[in-house]
Amino acid sequence: MAPELPYMDGEVPLSVTAVTKQLQPDLYPNVDDEAEIILNYQHAVAIVQASWNWPFAVKQMDVYGRTGYAKAIDSEQIEVRTANESESKIMKLPTLVAPYDDPLHYLAAVLNGENEEGDSLSSLKNNVTVSEILDAARQSAQTGKTVDLPLAK
């Protein structure tokens, strides 16, 4: 069974607003290297900060809710604090087992019929949604306007 992946339960954002900028034209002469993307959902807002401009790989996510927060520190640790706690706790995450431990193991398992993709973050359905969000972000950055989803087909 795949690990729980509750990110918005596959909900598509209502709109996407994005700003991009080129901060290092000498390194990235033909592309923007910084982006801020705001995803507006019915009951939430997500802010994505993407960059090729950072001095090292940053893979983190912070989730804030009405009763607390969770912050991914890295692939092995998460910081959690709830409203009734005075301090946060660092929790060690369980080690992922094959085929979920590696993208290529996962792909091989799906291709070999050993695993169904379901609604996981690796699913075709989820990746189509991600592509639509990125296309809307590209359009928003180019026009300076918010783009509503779903995009017109």
N, C-alpha and C positions, 0 to 999 in steps of 0.2 A: 504494500500500500504506500502511496506517495505521501510525503509530509504534508501537513495542513498548509494551505496557501490561501489565507482569507483576504488578500488584498482586494478590497471593494467588491468581492464576490463576482468579478467579471463585469461590473457596472461600467458603462461607457460614460465619460464625462459629457456634460451638457455643452461645454465650450472650452476652448483652448486659447490662451493668450501667451505670446512669446516675444522675447527681446533677445537679439543676438549681437555679438560684437567681436571684432577682430582685435585682440590685444597683443599678439605676437606675429606681425606680418612677415618678419624675417624667417621664422620657423614654419608658419602656415600661410604662405602667400596667397593661396587661392580659396581659403575657407574662413568662416568665422570660427573662433576657438573658444567662445564662451556663450552660454545660453541659459536663460531663465525661462521656465515654462510654468504657467499657472493652469491647472486643470480644475475646472469648476464642476463639482458634482452636486446632486440634489441636496445632500446633507453633509457635504464635506468640501474641503479645498485641499489640493495637493500642490506643492511647490517643488519643482524639479530644477536642480542646479547642475548643469552639465558643463564640463570643461576639458579641454586638452591642455590647459594652461597650468595645471597643478604640478608641483615638483615630484609627487609620488602618487600611486594609485589610491584613490579614495572610494571606498565601497561602503557607504553608510546610509542608514535610513532612520529618521526620527518619526514616531507616530505619537501625536498628542490627542487625547480624548477628554471627555468630561470628567473622568475619574482618575486620570493618571497619564503616564507616558511610558513608551518603550523606545529605546535607542539601540540600534545595532552598532556595536563597537567594531566588530570584525566578524568573520565567519564562525567564530567559536564562542563569542560572548555577547550578552545583551544586558543593558542597564534598564531596570524597571523601577518605577515609583508610582504608588497609588495615593489617592487623596488623603487617606488616613495615616500615611507613613511620614515621618519627619526626614528620612533619608532614603536615597535610592539603594537598590541592591544590584550587584553584578551577578548574573546567572550564567553558568556554563551551559552552552547548548549541546545537545546530544550529537555525536558524530554521525553524519549521514552514511548510510550503507548503500552498496551498489544496488541498483544502477543510479541512485540519486546523488552519489558522491562526485560525479564527474559528468559534464555535458556529453562527452563522447560515449560513456557507458550508457547514459540515458537514451541517446539516439540509437545506439546499437540494439538496446532492449526493445524499443518501439519498432524498429525495422525488422527485428527477428520475431515479432509477435509475442514477446515475453512480457510486454507492458503496454497498457493502453494509456494514451496521453490524457484522456479525460479533460478536466478543466484546469489542468496545472498551468503554471506560468510558461511552460514549454509548449503548450498546446497550439495548434494552428489557429484556433478561435482567438486565443489571447494575443498571438502575434499579429493577427490581422487588426485587432483593436489597437495594438501598439503602433503599427504602421499608419493607421488612420490618425492617431494622436500626433505622431511625428510629422505627417503631411500637413495637418492643421497647424502645427507649430511653425513649420516652414512658411506656410501661407501667411500666418499672423505676423511673423518677423518681417516678411517682405512688404506687407501692406500697412503694418502698424495698427491693425484692427483685430479684435477678437473674432475667432472663427467658431461658428456653431457646429456641433456634431449631431447626427451623423452627416458626413459630407454628401453632397448631391452626387448621385451616381451618373 
